[in-house]
Amino acid sequence: NITPKQKWIHISTEQFKELPNNNIYSFTEDASGLIWIGTYMGLCHYSVQTKTITPVYVSPNKSVVSGYIIRTLCSDEQNNIWCGTDDGLHLVQNGKLVKTFRSNEKDSSSLSNNRITTLFIDRNKKLWIGTKEGLNLFDAATEKFKRYTTQNGLPNDVIGSITEDAKENLWIGTNNGLVKFNVKTNAATIYTTE
């Protein structure tokens, strides 16, 4: 059922001056009910109770800076907010940016690329990161990443989407087809038009 239009809330800079930008790329809800909003110029959250926007991580002088372009968001069981940007992966805890993870060409356990396209937390609470150059699995204990690319059987390194089925397979949308990825065996089944 679609809620009648009169019950919709239109969030824009006209009604909410605190909103960093009208280009909203992503949103997620945390355990407390806050709606986190990723925009072209930063991160904020909306309180359903108070009907207010609170800026959290906003580009200085409202300028376009790659680290503030929030392309994708997700919330984990510790109520951390993970932000995929055009310049790495940000971790927000208690409303504050506490850490940024970036690609380092000299470190194969870093992110494969800084352009984050999608984030997904699976049923085993593992964080998967899709980038412009491969899929990454975050190891929270070591704060390292395991990379999966065309060298591991993906048909393309540009990852557009990630979800999971009932058998714990990841389904990954790429620029060259759909992949069913068995996380236990690392086997990839590719579905394309060819």
PECORQUI-V729950 format. One record per helix or strand of 3 or more residues. SS is the DSSP state (H for helix, E for strand). FROM is the first residue (numbers start at 1). TO is the last residue. If there is no record, write none. Layout:
[[SS;FROM;TO] [SS;FROM;TO]]
//
This chain:
[[H;5;7] [E;24;29] [E;35;39] [E;42;47] [E;52;58] [H;60;62] [H;66;68] [E;70;75] [E;81;85] [E;88;93] [E;96;101] [E;116;121] [E;127;131] [E;134;139] [E;144;148] [H;150;152] [E;159;164] [E;169;174] [E;177;182] [E;188;191]]
//
